[in-house]
Amino acid sequence: MELTQTLKTFIEEGKDWERKNTSVKGVSIIRLPPTKNRAASLAIDINPIGDHGLPMKKKGIMIMNATELAAFRETFTNEKVDSLIKALEEVFPDRKATSKPSKIDVVQI
């Protein structure tokens, strides 16, 4: 099934807050419920997979459009963010990522 058709089917038939994993590790699609101002929609959730095959964070970053994606890309590639994380790691050297296993249902991209 074509990606666009798969997404249309998911928005029409999916349950509110249902999550579908994609063929890109750490990227899933979430069906957002309708609100008073907008119909139900879909968002991309980015939550990288750690060394043990589990998501690195309890919640990932939800992205709803190309503008948001571009803004996050710009922020993540900022050298000052790299400096900040290095400083945080010096202050808190023992931080470790923890996560819970997730159910696998993959949407091919």
PDB file as gemmi writes it, atoms N, CA and C in Angstrom:
CRYST1    1.000    1.000    1.000  90.00  90.00  90.00 P 1                      
ATOM      1  N   MET A   1       0.855  -1.188   0.000  1.00  0.00           N  
ATOM      2  CA  MET A   1       0.000   0.000   0.000  1.00  0.00           C  
ATOM      3  C   MET A   1       0.897   1.246   0.000  1.00  0.00           C  
ATOM      4  N   GLU A   2       0.540   2.207  -0.787  1.00  0.00           N  
ATOM      5  CA  GLU A   2       1.288   3.454  -0.890  1.00  0.00           C  
ATOM      6  C   GLU A   2       1.255   4.207   0.450  1.00  0.00           C  
ATOM      7  N   LEU A   3       2.326   4.914   0.760  1.00  0.00           N  
ATOM      8  CA  LEU A   3       2.442   5.633   2.034  1.00  0.00           C  
ATOM      9  C   LEU A   3       1.276   6.593   2.258  1.00  0.00           C  
ATOM     10  N   THR A   4       0.948   7.390   1.236  1.00  0.00           N  
ATOM     11  CA  THR A   4      -0.142   8.364   1.385  1.00  0.00           C  
ATOM     12  C   THR A   4      -1.455   7.662   1.718  1.00  0.00           C  
ATOM     13  N   GLN A   5      -1.737   6.549   1.044  1.00  0.00           N  
ATOM     14  CA  GLN A   5      -2.978   5.810   1.305  1.00  0.00           C  
ATOM     15  C   GLN A   5      -2.951   5.205   2.704  1.00  0.00           C  
ATOM     16  N   THR A   6      -1.800   4.710   3.125  1.00  0.00           N  
ATOM     17  CA  THR A   6      -1.667   4.155   4.473  1.00  0.00           C  
ATOM     18  C   THR A   6      -1.980   5.221   5.520  1.00  0.00           C  
ATOM     19  N   LEU A   7      -1.470   6.437   5.310  1.00  0.00           N  
ATOM     20  CA  LEU A   7      -1.720   7.535   6.253  1.00  0.00           C  
ATOM     21  C   LEU A   7      -3.196   7.932   6.247  1.00  0.00           C  
ATOM     22  N   LYS A   8      -3.814   7.978   5.066  1.00  0.00           N  
ATOM     23  CA  LYS A   8      -5.248   8.305   4.981  1.00  0.00           C  
ATOM     24  C   LYS A   8      -6.086   7.274   5.726  1.00  0.00           C  
ATOM     25  N   THR A   9      -5.755   6.014   5.544  1.00  0.00           N  
ATOM     26  CA  THR A   9      -6.471   4.944   6.247  1.00  0.00           C  
ATOM     27  C   THR A   9      -6.285   5.077   7.753  1.00  0.00           C  
ATOM     28  N   PHE A  10      -5.070   5.385   8.175  1.00  0.00           N  
ATOM     29  CA  PHE A  10      -4.786   5.534   9.607  1.00  0.00           C  
ATOM     30  C   PHE A  10      -5.574   6.693  10.209  1.00  0.00           C  
ATOM     31  N   ILE A  11      -5.646   7.828   9.524  1.00  0.00           N  
ATOM     32  CA  ILE A  11      -6.390   8.973  10.070  1.00  0.00           C  
ATOM     33  C   ILE A  11      -7.878   8.665  10.138  1.00  0.00           C  
ATOM     34  N   GLU A  12      -8.394   7.892   9.176  1.00  0.00           N  
ATOM     35  CA  GLU A  12      -9.823   7.568   9.142  1.00  0.00           C  
ATOM     36  C   GLU A  12     -10.200   6.460  10.113  1.00  0.00           C  
ATOM     37  N   GLU A  13      -9.351   5.451  10.248  1.00  0.00           N  
ATOM     38  CA  GLU A  13      -9.706   4.265  11.018  1.00  0.00           C  
ATOM     39  C   GLU A  13      -8.964   4.121  12.345  1.00  0.00           C  
ATOM     40  N   GLY A  14      -7.903   4.883  12.535  1.00  0.00           N  
ATOM     41  CA  GLY A  14      -7.110   4.763  13.755  1.00  0.00           C  
ATOM     42  C   GLY A  14      -7.846   5.309  14.973  1.00  0.00           C  
ATOM     43  N   LYS A  15      -7.405   4.906  16.135  1.00  0.00           N  
ATOM     44  CA  LYS A  15      -7.967   5.392  17.400  1.00  0.00           C  
ATOM     45  C   LYS A  15      -7.183   6.621  17.849  1.00  0.00           C  
ATOM     46  N   ASP A  16      -7.833   7.476  18.628  1.00  0.00           N  
ATOM     47  CA  ASP A  16      -7.157   8.656  19.166  1.00  0.00           C  
ATOM     48  C   ASP A  16      -5.909   8.226  19.938  1.00  0.00           C  
ATOM     49  N   TRP A  17      -4.827   8.905  19.695  1.00  0.00           N  
ATOM     50  CA  TRP A  17      -3.516   8.699  20.308  1.00  0.00           C  
ATOM     51  C   TRP A  17      -2.874   7.371  19.929  1.00  0.00           C  
ATOM     52  N   GLU A  18      -3.425   6.677  18.931  1.00  0.00           N  
ATOM     53  CA  GLU A  18      -2.806   5.434  18.467  1.00  0.00           C  
ATOM     54  C   GLU A  18      -1.472   5.764  17.812  1.00  0.00           C  
ATOM     55  N   ARG A  19      -0.524   4.874  18.013  1.00  0.00           N  
ATOM     56  CA  ARG A  19       0.833   5.070  17.501  1.00  0.00           C  
ATOM     57  C   ARG A  19       1.167   3.924  16.553  1.00  0.00           C  
ATOM     58  N   LYS A  20       1.780   4.268  15.413  1.00  0.00           N  
ATOM     59  CA  LYS A  20       2.264   3.262  14.459  1.00  0.00           C  
ATOM     60  C   LYS A  20       3.752   3.497  14.261  1.00  0.00           C  
ATOM     61  N   ASN A  21       4.541   2.445  14.468  1.00  0.00           N  
ATOM     62  CA  ASN A  21       5.966   2.547  14.194  1.00  0.00           C  
ATOM     63  C   ASN A  21       6.175   2.574  12.691  1.00  0.00           C  
ATOM     64  N   THR A  22       7.290   3.122  12.261  1.00  0.00           N  
ATOM     65  CA  THR A  22       7.621   3.160  10.844  1.00  0.00           C  
ATOM     66  C   THR A  22       8.853   2.304  10.601  1.00  0.00           C  
ATOM     67  N   SER A  23       9.242   2.185   9.345  1.00  0.00           N  
ATOM     68  CA  SER A  23      10.444   1.425   9.009  1.00  0.00           C  
ATOM     69  C   SER A  23      11.722   2.191   9.362  1.00  0.00           C  
ATOM     70  N   VAL A  24      11.586   3.447   9.780  1.00  0.00           N  
ATOM     71  CA  VAL A  24      12.729   4.242  10.246  1.00  0.00           C  
ATOM     72  C   VAL A  24      12.791   4.105  11.765  1.00  0.00           C  
ATOM     73  N   LYS A  25      13.863   3.515  12.270  1.00  0.00           N  
ATOM     74  CA  LYS A  25      13.974   3.303  13.714  1.00  0.00           C  
ATOM     75  C   LYS A  25      13.882   4.625  14.454  1.00  0.00           C  
ATOM     76  N   GLY A  26      13.040   4.655  15.487  1.00  0.00           N  
ATOM     77  CA  GLY A  26      12.899   5.847  16.302  1.00  0.00           C  
ATOM     78  C   GLY A  26      11.876   6.841  15.776  1.00  0.00           C  
ATOM     79  N   VAL A  27      11.204   6.530  14.664  1.00  0.00           N  
ATOM     80  CA  VAL A  27      10.203   7.420  14.089  1.00  0.00           C  
ATOM     81  C   VAL A  27       8.867   6.685  14.053  1.00  0.00           C  
ATOM     82  N   SER A  28       7.846   7.295  14.666  1.00  0.00           N  
ATOM     83  CA  SER A  28       6.507   6.718  14.629  1.00  0.00           C  
ATOM     84  C   SER A  28       5.507   7.800  14.235  1.00  0.00           C  
ATOM     85  N   ILE A  29       4.292   7.366  13.941  1.00  0.00           N  
ATOM     86  CA  ILE A  29       3.221   8.274  13.569  1.00  0.00           C  
ATOM     87  C   ILE A  29       2.143   8.160  14.640  1.00  0.00           C  
ATOM     88  N   ILE A  30       1.633   9.295  15.091  1.00  0.00           N  
ATOM     89  CA  ILE A  30       0.593   9.327  16.129  1.00  0.00           C  
ATOM     90  C   ILE A  30      -0.660   9.963  15.548  1.00  0.00           C  
ATOM     91  N   ARG A  31      -1.813   9.342  15.818  1.00  0.00           N  
ATOM     92  CA  ARG A  31      -3.088   9.926  15.413  1.00  0.00           C  
ATOM     93  C   ARG A  31      -3.566  10.835  16.537  1.00  0.00           C  
ATOM     94  N   LEU A  32      -3.653  12.113  16.250  1.00  0.00           N  
ATOM     95  CA  LEU A  32      -4.094  13.094  17.242  1.00  0.00           C  
ATOM     96  C   LEU A  32      -5.605  13.247  17.169  1.00  0.00           C  
ATOM     97  N   PRO A  33      -6.272  13.305  18.305  1.00  0.00           N  
ATOM     98  CA  PRO A  33      -7.738  13.421  18.304  1.00  0.00           C  
ATOM     99  C   PRO A  33      -8.191  14.788  17.806  1.00  0.00           C  
ATOM    100  N   PRO A  34      -9.434  14.870  17.347  1.00  0.00           N  
ATOM    101  CA  PRO A  34      -9.953  16.181  16.926  1.00  0.00           C  
ATOM    102  C   PRO A  34     -10.117  17.106  18.127  1.00  0.00           C  
ATOM    103  N   THR A  35     -10.076  18.400  17.863  1.00  0.00           N  
ATOM    104  CA  THR A  35     -10.344  19.400  18.896  1.00  0.00           C  
ATOM    105  C   THR A  35     -11.472  20.285  18.397  1.00  0.00           C  
ATOM    106  N   LYS A  36     -11.818  21.281  19.175  1.00  0.00           N  
ATOM    107  CA  LYS A  36     -12.875  22.211  18.747  1.00  0.00           C  
ATOM    108  C   LYS A  36     -12.466  22.978  17.488  1.00  0.00           C  
ATOM    109  N   ASN A  37     -11.163  23.192  17.300  1.00  0.00           N  
ATOM    110  CA  ASN A  37     -10.672  24.018  16.202  1.00  0.00           C  
ATOM    111  C   ASN A  37     -10.123  23.264  14.999  1.00  0.00           C  
ATOM    112  N   ARG A  38      -9.906  21.952  15.108  1.00  0.00           N  
ATOM    113  CA  ARG A  38      -9.346  21.205  13.988  1.00  0.00           C  
ATOM    114  C   ARG A  38      -9.812  19.752  14.005  1.00  0.00           C  
ATOM    115  N   ALA A  39      -9.758  19.155  12.828  1.00  0.00           N  
ATOM    116  CA  ALA A  39     -10.119  17.743  12.690  1.00  0.00           C  
ATOM    117  C   ALA A  39      -8.973  16.881  13.231  1.00  0.00           C  
ATOM    118  N   ALA A  40      -9.225  15.589  13.350  1.00  0.00           N  
ATOM    119  CA  ALA A  40      -8.165  14.662  13.750  1.00  0.00           C  
ATOM    120  C   ALA A  40      -7.009  14.819  12.766  1.00  0.00           C  
ATOM    121  N   SER A  41      -5.795  14.619  13.248  1.00  0.00           N  
ATOM    122  CA  SER A  41      -4.628  14.776  12.377  1.00  0.00           C  
ATOM    123  C   SER A  41      -3.557  13.764  12.773  1.00  0.00           C  
ATOM    124  N   LEU A  42      -2.473  13.783  12.016  1.00  0.00           N  
ATOM    125  CA  LEU A  42      -1.341  12.901  12.285  1.00  0.00           C  
ATOM    126  C   LEU A  42      -0.102  13.736  12.578  1.00  0.00           C  
ATOM    127  N   ALA A  43       0.780  13.180  13.384  1.00  0.00           N  
ATOM    128  CA  ALA A  43       2.048  13.838  13.677  1.00  0.00           C  
ATOM    129  C   ALA A  43       3.142  12.775  13.675  1.00  0.00           C  
ATOM    130  N   ILE A  44       4.353  13.217  13.415  1.00  0.00           N  
ATOM    131  CA  ILE A  44       5.518  12.339  13.511  1.00  0.00           C  
ATOM    132  C   ILE A  44       6.069  12.469  14.926  1.00  0.00           C  
ATOM    133  N   ASP A  45       6.391  11.340  15.528  1.00  0.00           N  
ATOM    134  CA  ASP A  45       7.008  11.335  16.854  1.00  0.00           C  
ATOM    135  C   ASP A  45       8.416  10.773  16.684  1.00  0.00           C  
ATOM    136  N   ILE A  46       9.412  11.544  17.098  1.00  0.00           N  
ATOM    137  CA  ILE A  46      10.802  11.108  16.972  1.00  0.00           C  
ATOM    138  C   ILE A  46      11.345  10.815  18.366  1.00  0.00           C  
ATOM    139  N   ASN A  47      11.761   9.567  18.553  1.00  0.00           N  
ATOM    140  CA  ASN A  47      12.305   9.112  19.826  1.00  0.00           C  
ATOM    141  C   ASN A  47      13.343   8.028  19.503  1.00  0.00           C  
ATOM    142  N   PRO A  48      14.612   8.411  19.375  1.00  0.00           N  
ATOM    143  CA  PRO A  48      15.648   7.459  18.948  1.00  0.00           C  
ATOM    144  C   PRO A  48      15.683   6.191  19.800  1.00  0.00           C  
ATOM    145  N   ILE A  49      16.112   5.128  19.159  1.00  0.00           N  
ATOM    146  CA  ILE A  49      16.223   3.829  19.815  1.00  0.00           C  
ATOM    147  C   ILE A  49      17.620   3.722  20.423  1.00  0.00           C  
ATOM    148  N   GLY A  50      17.678   3.297  21.684  1.00  0.00           N  
ATOM    149  CA  GLY A  50      18.956   3.166  22.378  1.00  0.00           C  
ATOM    150  C   GLY A  50      19.667   1.860  22.087  1.00  0.00           C  
ATOM    151  N   ASP A  51      20.763   1.628  22.786  1.00  0.00           N  
ATOM    152  CA  ASP A  51      21.598   0.444  22.579  1.00  0.00           C  
ATOM    153  C   ASP A  51      20.853  -0.867  22.814  1.00  0.00           C  
ATOM    154  N   HIS A  52      19.834  -0.850  23.668  1.00  0.00           N  
ATOM    155  CA  HIS A  52      19.109  -2.066  24.012  1.00  0.00           C  
ATOM    156  C   HIS A  52      17.867  -2.256  23.142  1.00  0.00           C  
ATOM    157  N   GLY A  53      17.717  -1.445  22.110  1.00  0.00           N  
ATOM    158  CA  GLY A  53      16.583  -1.581  21.206  1.00  0.00           C  
ATOM    159  C   GLY A  53      15.300  -0.960  21.718  1.00  0.00           C  
ATOM    160  N   LEU A  54      15.388  -0.123  22.728  1.00  0.00           N  
ATOM    161  CA  LEU A  54      14.224   0.518  23.324  1.00  0.00           C  
ATOM    162  C   LEU A  54      14.305   2.026  23.128  1.00  0.00           C  
ATOM    163  N   PRO A  55      13.147   2.718  23.125  1.00  0.00           N  
ATOM    164  CA  PRO A  55      13.175   4.185  22.988  1.00  0.00           C  
ATOM    165  C   PRO A  55      14.012   4.817  24.096  1.00  0.00           C  
ATOM    166  N   MET A  56      14.723   5.890  23.756  1.00  0.00           N  
ATOM    167  CA  MET A  56      15.604   6.549  24.705  1.00  0.00           C  
ATOM    168  C   MET A  56      14.848   7.391  25.728  1.00  0.00           C  
ATOM    169  N   LYS A  57      13.687   7.919  25.360  1.00  0.00           N  
ATOM    170  CA  LYS A  57      12.914   8.794  26.247  1.00  0.00           C  
ATOM    171  C   LYS A  57      11.498   8.250  26.408  1.00  0.00           C  
ATOM    172  N   LYS A  58      10.842   8.669  27.484  1.00  0.00           N  
ATOM    173  CA  LYS A  58       9.447   8.268  27.691  1.00  0.00           C  
ATOM    174  C   LYS A  58       8.569   8.868  26.597  1.00  0.00           C  
ATOM    175  N   LYS A  59       8.824  10.135  26.266  1.00  0.00           N  
ATOM    176  CA  LYS A  59       8.106  10.813  25.191  1.00  0.00           C  
ATOM    177  C   LYS A  59       9.126  11.383  24.221  1.00  0.00           C  
ATOM    178  N   GLY A  60       8.803  11.320  22.942  1.00  0.00           N  
ATOM    179  CA  GLY A  60       9.696  11.862  21.928  1.00  0.00           C  
ATOM    180  C   GLY A  60       9.320  13.293  21.577  1.00  0.00           C  
ATOM    181  N   ILE A  61       9.792  13.726  20.431  1.00  0.00           N  
ATOM    182  CA  ILE A  61       9.488  15.059  19.920  1.00  0.00           C  
ATOM    183  C   ILE A  61       8.406  14.901  18.865  1.00  0.00           C  
ATOM    184  N   MET A  62       7.293  15.600  19.041  1.00  0.00           N  
ATOM    185  CA  MET A  62       6.184  15.520  18.105  1.00  0.00           C  
ATOM    186  C   MET A  62       6.314  16.637  17.070  1.00  0.00           C  
ATOM    187  N   ILE A  63       6.286  16.251  15.801  1.00  0.00           N  
ATOM    188  CA  ILE A  63       6.432  17.203  14.707  1.00  0.00           C  
ATOM    189  C   ILE A  63       5.233  17.076  13.785  1.00  0.00           C  
ATOM    190  N   MET A  64       4.597  18.231  13.491  1.00  0.00           N  
ATOM    191  CA  MET A  64       3.364  18.204  12.712  1.00  0.00           C  
ATOM    192  C   MET A  64       3.504  18.756  11.296  1.00  0.00           C  
ATOM    193  N   ASN A  65       4.603  19.452  10.986  1.00  0.00           N  
ATOM    194  CA  ASN A  65       4.746  19.996   9.637  1.00  0.00           C  
ATOM    195  C   ASN A  65       6.221  20.247   9.318  1.00  0.00           C  
ATOM    196  N   ALA A  66       6.476  20.574   8.048  1.00  0.00           N  
ATOM    197  CA  ALA A  66       7.852  20.765   7.584  1.00  0.00           C  
ATOM    198  C   ALA A  66       8.538  21.947   8.261  1.00  0.00           C  
ATOM    199  N   THR A  67       7.782  22.982   8.609  1.00  0.00           N  
ATOM    200  CA  THR A  67       8.363  24.143   9.289  1.00  0.00           C  
ATOM    201  C   THR A  67       8.918  23.752  10.652  1.00  0.00           C  
ATOM    202  N   GLU A  68       8.151  22.969  11.402  1.00  0.00           N  
ATOM    203  CA  GLU A  68       8.625  22.496  12.708  1.00  0.00           C  
ATOM    204  C   GLU A  68       9.862  21.616  12.546  1.00  0.00           C  
ATOM    205  N   LEU A  69       9.846  20.722  11.554  1.00  0.00           N  
ATOM    206  CA  LEU A  69      10.991  19.851  11.319  1.00  0.00           C  
ATOM    207  C   LEU A  69      12.246  20.667  11.019  1.00  0.00           C  
ATOM    208  N   ALA A  70      12.109  21.672  10.174  1.00  0.00           N  
ATOM    209  CA  ALA A  70      13.251  22.538   9.833  1.00  0.00           C  
ATOM    210  C   ALA A  70      13.776  23.270  11.067  1.00  0.00           C  
ATOM    211  N   ALA A  71      12.866  23.737  11.919  1.00  0.00           N  
ATOM    212  CA  ALA A  71      13.281  24.450  13.129  1.00  0.00           C  
ATOM    213  C   ALA A  71      14.050  23.523  14.074  1.00  0.00           C  
ATOM    214  N   PHE A  72      13.578  22.279  14.238  1.00  0.00           N  
ATOM    215  CA  PHE A  72      14.288  21.332  15.097  1.00  0.00           C  
ATOM    216  C   PHE A  72      15.651  20.977  14.502  1.00  0.00           C  
ATOM    217  N   ARG A  73      15.697  20.767  13.193  1.00  0.00           N  
ATOM    218  CA  ARG A  73      16.982  20.461  12.554  1.00  0.00           C  
ATOM    219  C   ARG A  73      17.984  21.584  12.802  1.00  0.00           C  
ATOM    220  N   GLU A  74      17.549  22.812  12.629  1.00  0.00           N  
ATOM    221  CA  GLU A  74      18.433  23.956  12.836  1.00  0.00           C  
ATOM    222  C   GLU A  74      18.929  24.015  14.279  1.00  0.00           C  
ATOM    223  N   THR A  75      18.030  23.772  15.218  1.00  0.00           N  
ATOM    224  CA  THR A  75      18.398  23.796  16.632  1.00  0.00           C  
ATOM    225  C   THR A  75      19.379  22.680  16.969  1.00  0.00           C  
ATOM    226  N   PHE A  76      19.095  21.461  16.485  1.00  0.00           N  
ATOM    227  CA  PHE A  76      19.960  20.324  16.797  1.00  0.00           C  
ATOM    228  C   PHE A  76      21.354  20.462  16.200  1.00  0.00           C  
ATOM    229  N   THR A  77      21.496  21.183  15.108  1.00  0.00           N  
ATOM    230  CA  THR A  77      22.804  21.329  14.482  1.00  0.00           C  
ATOM    231  C   THR A  77      23.559  22.574  14.949  1.00  0.00           C  
ATOM    232  N   ASN A  78      22.985  23.316  15.865  1.00  0.00           N  
ATOM    233  CA  ASN A  78      23.634  24.513  16.409  1.00  0.00           C  
ATOM    234  C   ASN A  78      24.816  24.090  17.290  1.00  0.00           C  
ATOM    235  N   GLU A  79      25.987  24.637  17.020  1.00  0.00           N  
ATOM    236  CA  GLU A  79      27.184  24.286  17.778  1.00  0.00           C  
ATOM    237  C   GLU A  79      27.055  24.611  19.267  1.00  0.00           C  
ATOM    238  N   LYS A  80      26.282  25.630  19.596  1.00  0.00           N  
ATOM    239  CA  LYS A  80      26.101  25.997  21.005  1.00  0.00           C  
ATOM    240  C   LYS A  80      25.354  24.905  21.766  1.00  0.00           C  
ATOM    241  N   VAL A  81      24.461  24.180  21.080  1.00  0.00           N  
ATOM    242  CA  VAL A  81      23.758  23.061  21.715  1.00  0.00           C  
ATOM    243  C   VAL A  81      24.761  21.957  22.040  1.00  0.00           C  
ATOM    244  N   ASP A  82      25.706  21.715  21.124  1.00  0.00           N  
ATOM    245  CA  ASP A  82      26.766  20.734  21.389  1.00  0.00           C  
ATOM    246  C   ASP A  82      27.587  21.126  22.614  1.00  0.00           C  
ATOM    247  N   SER A  83      27.936  22.389  22.705  1.00  0.00           N  
ATOM    248  CA  SER A  83      28.702  22.879  23.861  1.00  0.00           C  
ATOM    249  C   SER A  83      27.914  22.725  25.147  1.00  0.00           C  
ATOM    250  N   LEU A  84      26.625  23.025  25.066  1.00  0.00           N  
ATOM    251  CA  LEU A  84      25.775  22.915  26.254  1.00  0.00           C  
ATOM    252  C   LEU A  84      25.671  21.477  26.730  1.00  0.00           C  
ATOM    253  N   ILE A  85      25.471  20.529  25.818  1.00  0.00           N  
ATOM    254  CA  ILE A  85      25.342  19.139  26.237  1.00  0.00           C  
ATOM    255  C   ILE A  85      26.658  18.610  26.805  1.00  0.00           C  
ATOM    256  N   LYS A  86      27.780  19.036  26.258  1.00  0.00           N  
ATOM    257  CA  LYS A  86      29.082  18.633  26.808  1.00  0.00           C  
ATOM    258  C   LYS A  86      29.249  19.155  28.228  1.00  0.00           C  
ATOM    259  N   ALA A  87      28.820  20.392  28.460  1.00  0.00           N  
ATOM    260  CA  ALA A  87      28.900  20.963  29.809  1.00  0.00           C  
ATOM    261  C   ALA A  87      27.984  20.204  30.767  1.00  0.00           C  
ATOM    262  N   LEU A  88      26.775  19.854  30.308  1.00  0.00           N  
ATOM    263  CA  LEU A  88      25.859  19.086  31.158  1.00  0.00           C  
ATOM    264  C   LEU A  88      26.439  17.722  31.504  1.00  0.00           C  
ATOM    265  N   GLU A  89      27.088  17.095  30.541  1.00  0.00           N  
ATOM    266  CA  GLU A  89      27.699  15.790  30.795  1.00  0.00           C  
ATOM    267  C   GLU A  89      28.859  15.889  31.781  1.00  0.00           C  
ATOM    268  N   GLU A  90      29.538  17.008  31.791  1.00  0.00           N  
ATOM    269  CA  GLU A  90      30.598  17.207  32.778  1.00  0.00           C  
ATOM    270  C   GLU A  90      30.012  17.382  34.173  1.00  0.00           C  
ATOM    271  N   VAL A  91      28.893  18.085  34.267  1.00  0.00           N  
ATOM    272  CA  VAL A  91      28.246  18.309  35.555  1.00  0.00           C  
ATOM    273  C   VAL A  91      27.568  17.030  36.051  1.00  0.00           C  
ATOM    274  N   PHE A  92      26.963  16.265  35.137  1.00  0.00           N  
ATOM    275  CA  PHE A  92      26.235  15.035  35.493  1.00  0.00           C  
ATOM    276  C   PHE A  92      26.794  13.858  34.689  1.00  0.00           C  
ATOM    277  N   PRO A  93      27.982  13.370  35.020  1.00  0.00           N  
ATOM    278  CA  PRO A  93      28.616  12.311  34.216  1.00  0.00           C  
ATOM    279  C   PRO A  93      27.939  10.939  34.322  1.00  0.00           C  
ATOM    280  N   ASP A  94      27.118  10.737  35.334  1.00  0.00           N  
ATOM    281  CA  ASP A  94      26.541   9.406  35.552  1.00  0.00           C  
ATOM    282  C   ASP A  94      25.131   9.246  34.989  1.00  0.00           C  
ATOM    283  N   ARG A  95      24.637  10.192  34.220  1.00  0.00           N  
ATOM    284  CA  ARG A  95      23.288  10.063  33.650  1.00  0.00           C  
ATOM    285  C   ARG A  95      23.228   8.883  32.692  1.00  0.00           C  
ATOM    286  N   LYS A  96      22.140   8.102  32.818  1.00  0.00           N  
ATOM    287  CA  LYS A  96      21.948   6.957  31.930  1.00  0.00           C  
ATOM    288  C   LYS A  96      20.528   7.005  31.381  1.00  0.00           C  
ATOM    289  N   ALA A  97      20.364   6.590  30.131  1.00  0.00           N  
ATOM    290  CA  ALA A  97      19.033   6.551  29.508  1.00  0.00           C  
ATOM    291  C   ALA A  97      18.308   5.283  29.935  1.00  0.00           C  
ATOM    292  N   THR A  98      17.021   5.420  30.236  1.00  0.00           N  
ATOM    293  CA  THR A  98      16.189   4.265  30.552  1.00  0.00           C  
ATOM    294  C   THR A  98      14.940   4.335  29.696  1.00  0.00           C  
ATOM    295  N   SER A  99      14.363   3.173  29.411  1.00  0.00           N  
ATOM    296  CA  SER A  99      13.154   3.145  28.596  1.00  0.00           C  
ATOM    297  C   SER A  99      12.406   1.841  28.801  1.00  0.00           C  
ATOM    298  N   LYS A 100      11.179   1.798  28.252  1.00  0.00           N  
ATOM    299  CA  LYS A 100      10.322   0.622  28.343  1.00  0.00           C  
ATOM    300  C   LYS A 100      10.141   0.024  26.956  1.00  0.00           C  
ATOM    301  N   PRO A 101       9.928  -1.301  26.872  1.00  0.00           N  
ATOM    302  CA  PRO A 101       9.705  -1.907  25.565  1.00  0.00           C  
ATOM    303  C   PRO A 101       8.396  -1.421  24.940  1.00  0.00           C  
ATOM    304  N   SER A 102       8.345  -1.423  23.594  1.00  0.00           N  
ATOM    305  CA  SER A 102       7.131  -0.995  22.906  1.00  0.00           C  
ATOM    306  C   SER A 102       6.649  -2.074  21.959  1.00  0.00           C  
ATOM    307  N   LYS A 103       5.350  -2.055  21.671  1.00  0.00           N  
ATOM    308  CA  LYS A 103       4.728  -3.003  20.755  1.00  0.00           C  
ATOM    309  C   LYS A 103       5.112  -2.619  19.322  1.00  0.00           C  
ATOM    310  N   ILE A 104       5.397  -3.619  18.487  1.00  0.00           N  
ATOM    311  CA  ILE A 104       5.853  -3.332  17.130  1.00  0.00           C  
ATOM    312  C   ILE A 104       4.725  -3.489  16.123  1.00  0.00           C  
ATOM    313  N   ASP A 105       4.430  -2.400  15.384  1.00  0.00           N  
ATOM    314  CA  ASP A 105       3.477  -2.352  14.262  1.00  0.00           C  
ATOM    315  C   ASP A 105       4.074  -1.351  13.302  1.00  0.00           C  
ATOM    316  N   VAL A 106       4.671  -1.810  12.207  1.00  0.00           N  
ATOM    317  CA  VAL A 106       5.514  -0.965  11.383  1.00  0.00           C  
ATOM    318  C   VAL A 106       4.789  -0.457  10.131  1.00  0.00           C  
ATOM    319  N   VAL A 107       4.909   0.863   9.852  1.00  0.00           N  
ATOM    320  CA  VAL A 107       4.457   1.464   8.614  1.00  0.00           C  
ATOM    321  C   VAL A 107       5.695   1.679   7.752  1.00  0.00           C  
ATOM    322  N   GLN A 108       5.724   1.112   6.565  1.00  0.00           N  
ATOM    323  CA  GLN A 108       6.876   1.239   5.675  1.00  0.00           C  
ATOM    324  C   GLN A 108       6.930   2.633   5.066  1.00  0.00           C  
ATOM    325  N   ILE A 109       8.090   3.265   5.107  1.00  0.00           N  
ATOM    326  CA  ILE A 109       8.289   4.602   4.520  1.00  0.00           C  
ATOM    327  C   ILE A 109       9.146   4.463   3.282  1.00  0.00           C  
TER     328      ILE A 109                                                      
END                                                                             
